[in-house]
Amino acid sequence: MLDTARRENFAFPAINVSTVTAVNGALKGLAEAGSDGILQILPCAAEFACGDTDTPAVGAIVLAEAAHRLARQYDIVVGLHTDHCLPEQMDSFLIPLIEETEKRRSLGLGNLFNSHMFDGSRLPLEENIALSKQLLKRCVQSDIILEIEAGVVGGNEIEGDPETADGVTTPEEMLEVYKALQGEGQYLFAAAFGNLHGSYKSGTLNIQPEVLRRGQKAVRKKYGKEAGFDFVFHGGSSSPIGQIREAIGNGVVKMNLDSDTLYAFTRPVAMHLFKHFDEALRLDGEMGIKSAYDPQIYLRKAADGLSERVKEACDTLMCGGHSILREKE
């Protein structure tokens, strides 16, 4: 998938999911756009999915297994990814999931996840790179792609993050990343270029896709024209289409979608309950109307809202109609 995106100059949406309803909505949107895509799970979403058991890896496994089964119904390819694992979450989240894939492969089964993100961006660069290299060596043994982050993409999506980033990832930092990881295996690189997690009014962020271009240029100057990064655009929600496509031209092959898809999921629920307020609540001793408070009714609307936003993203990212299944045919 990533090789095709790089070669044909488009990017895939990576949709954060925390429920089976969201999985269904994302898959439907991708299928209707005729696009392959990526579903991804944050540690907090995994914690939500596992209930009160304090086993986030189990929550991620449940969602991943559901996605595997549901995706088989569609004529597209879907990658499964985990998002933003911080260093302190490695032992309870990332390592158990890598072990789960290793166990599956030992039984002759396919991967549970295709890729994982290790977010060591708050660490000193040298320590971040050392841990990333160690993880990548293990991941590559199971055909797992590792996503890393160097240069903090700030914002309000991850608990504990500040509201602003610490600048941009410099060409020198990108050279350090490339020097350490080249030849170790396939990886994705989330660099900071003025982007922030969350949803912001258009024009309020100083997004600088040229930062990615400068990094690619520096790496190719030192290591040859075949060198370069597969970049990830974090904080892509609400970003202007021109800047998104400029970033794709500079090497972005994956763009994360969370804030906008959460809103697209929630808005139909809110509209349904506003419209059927008296019927959904048993007010003044009345019994209400079951179709107004039945979650199957309003969550189906939520899934449809998410699907529409995913289709819009596929158009923006220029991946609509791109599926490696169809290309093989």
N, C-alpha and C positions, 0 to 999 in steps of 0.2 A: 504493500500500500504506500509506504513512505517513499520508496524508490520511484513509483509511478507519479506521485505528487511532485517530487523534486524535478523529475524529467519533464513533466507536462505543465509545470508552473501553476499549481493550485494547492489548496490546503484542505485538510479534513477538519470538521467540527468534532470537538471532544466534549460530550455532554455529561455533566455531573448528574448522577442519579442516586437516590436514597430509598426508593420504593419500587416495587414491581410495576406499579402504575406508571411511574416515570420511565422505567425501562420500556414498557409497551409504547408509550408516547414517542419516545426517541426513535425506536425501531421503525415505527410507522412513518415518521417524518423522513427518515433516511430512505426507506423503501420507496416512498412516493416521489422523492427527489431522484431516485435511481442512483444513489450514492452510497459507497462504503462509508464507514464512519467509526467513531470511537466512543465507547461508554466508559466513564471513569467514576471512581468512588473515593471520596475524601475519607480520612479517618473518622471525622465526626459523623459522616453519613453511615459508615460501618457501625459506629457505636449506636446510632439510632436504630439501625436494622437488627441489631442483636438484642434489643430490648434492654432489660436491666441486668444482664448477665456479666457485664464488664469484660466482654470478649470481642473486641472490635474485629479481629481477624475472622471470627465466625460470621459476623454480620456481612463482611465483604465476600466471604465464600458463598453465603446464601444468595446474595444478589448476583454474583458471578454465575453460579449454577443456574439460576433462573434465566439470566441473559443468554447463556449457552442454549438452553432448550427453546426459548422463545425466538431467538435469532434464526434457528433452523427453518422457520416458516417463511423466511424472506429470501429473495434472490439477490442478496448483497453479502458482503463480508464485513464483519464487525469486530474491531479490536477491543480488548478489555484492558483497562489501565487503572492504576491507583494513583491518586493525586496528593501531592504535598505531605509526604511523610517526613516529619521533623526528626532530628537525631534522637530525641528522647522517646520517640514512638517506635523506633526500629524493632525493639525486642518484642513488643506486644502486637505489632501490626505488620511491618514489612517482612521481617525474617520468617514468621510463621506462614506468610503467603508464598514466599519463595519455596519454603519447605513443602508446602502443599503441592505446588507444581512439580517439584522434584519427586515427590511420592507418586503422583499421577503418572509421570513419565516412566518411573521404574515398573509400573504396572502395564505399560504399553499404551497409556492414554495420552491425549493431547494436553497442552498447557491449560491451566485454569486462567491465568492472566498472561497477556502478551507483553505487557510492559508495566513498569513501576516507576514512580518518581521518588527520588530522595532529595529533600530540600535542606541542604546544608548551607544555605545562603547567609545565615546569621553567624556562621562560624568564620574564623579567619580563612582566607582563600586557600592557603596551603593545607589546612586541616580538612576543609571541604573537599578539595581535590583528592586527597589521600583516601578519605572514606568512600568517595564516589568511585575511585579506581578499584578499591577492594570489592565493592558491591558489583561493579560492572564485570569483574573477572568471574564472580560467582554466577551472575545472571546469564552471561553468554553461554555457560555450560548447558543451560536449559532453553536456549533460544529466546531469552527474555531481553527486551530492549530496556535500558535504563534512561530515565530522564533526570537531568540534574539542573540546578539553578545556581548561577554565580552572578552576583550583583542583585541586590534585594529588590524584588517586585513587591512594593508595599501595598497598602490598602486595607480594607476592612473585612476581607473574606475569611482570613485565618485568625482564630482566636489568639490574641497577643500581638498581632502585627500592629505597627503604628499606622497612622493615616497617610503617611507620605513615604516615598522611597528614598534611598540614600544616594540618588543620582543615577548614573547609567553604567553599564558594564563597559569598561574601557577596552580598546584593542589589545593592550598589554595583558589584561586579565584573560581575554579570549585566547591569546597566544599561549598562556600558561595552561589553560584548560586543554587546548588542542595538543600541546606537547605531551601532557601527561596521559591523555586518553587515546591518542591515535594508535590504531592497531590492536586495541584491547577488545573491541567489539562495537556493535552499532549502538549509538546513544542519541538522545535528543537533548537540546540545550535551551533552557529557558533563560534568556538574557534580559536585563533591565534596559528599557529604552524609553523611559518616561511613562510607561504603562503602569496602572494600578489595578489591583483587584477591586471588584465592586462595580457599581453602575454610576456613571457621572454624566452630567449634561454635556452634549457635544460642544467641543471647543474649550472645555475647562481644563483639560490635560495637555501637557506639552509632549505629545507622543512624537518620537523621533526615529522613524524607521531607518534613517540614514546611519544610525549607530550600528545597526546590523550590517549594513553595506560596508562600513569602515572595518568592522571586525572580519568579515569575509575577505576583504581586500588584503588585510594585514596577514591573515593566515595563508592565503594563496601566494602572496609575495614571498613568504619564507619557505613554504612547503610545496609549492607547485600548483598549477591551475586545477588539478583534480582534488585539491584539499578544500575543506569547507565544512560548514555546520548545517544540520537539520534543526532549525530554530522552532521554538514554541512561543506563541503569542498568548501570554497570560493577561488577564484583565481585558479581554477582547470585547466584553459587553459594552454596547453603546458607542463603540469606536466608529469614527467616520469611515465609510466604505473606501474612500481614496487612500487613507492611511493603512487600512487593512491590506489592500491590494499592493500597495508599495512595499509593505512588510513581506508579503508573499514573494514579490519580485526579488527581495533580498534574502530569501532562504527559509521563510516560515512554511512549514508543512503541516502544522497542527495549531488550531486555535481553540482555547478553552472557552466553554460557554457554561456559565453558572447563574449569575445574577439575572440576566435577561430571560433565561429559560425558567428560573424559579418564578419570576413575575408572570411569564406566559402561562405557567401551570396554575398559579394562585388566582389570577384575575377572573377566570371563568367560575371558580368556586365562589369568590366574593360576589360576583354578579348574580349567580344563582341564588345565594342566600339573601342578598338584598331584595331580589324580586319576590322570593317566596318566604320572606321573614316570618310572617304570621303563620304560614303553613308548616314551616320547619320547626318552630318552637310551639310547645303546648301551652299557649297563653290562656289566661283566664279560665282554666279548667277544661279547655278544649283538647281534642286528641291530635290535632295537626293532621297533615297529609303525608303518608309514608313516602310517596315519590319525591317529596320536598326534602326529607331528611335522610333518605337512603343514600349512603356514600357511593353506591354503584352509579347513581345518576350523576352526581356532581363531579365525581372523580373521573368519569368518562369524559366529561367536558374539559376537565383539567388536562387529561392526556391529549385531547385534540388540540387544546391551546398550545401545549408543548410541541406537538407535531408541526403545527404551522410555523412556530419560531425556528424549528430545526430546518424546515424547508427554506425559509428565508436565509438562514445561515449558509446553506448549501449554495444558494444563488450568489451570495456575497463572496464566498470562498472559491467559487468557480469549480466546485467538485460535483455539481449535479450531472448525472448521467455517466459518472466515472465509477465503474465497478470492475475490479480485476476478474470477476467471474465472467462478465460479458466480454472483456478483452480476450480472455482465453478461448471463448467460443469463436 
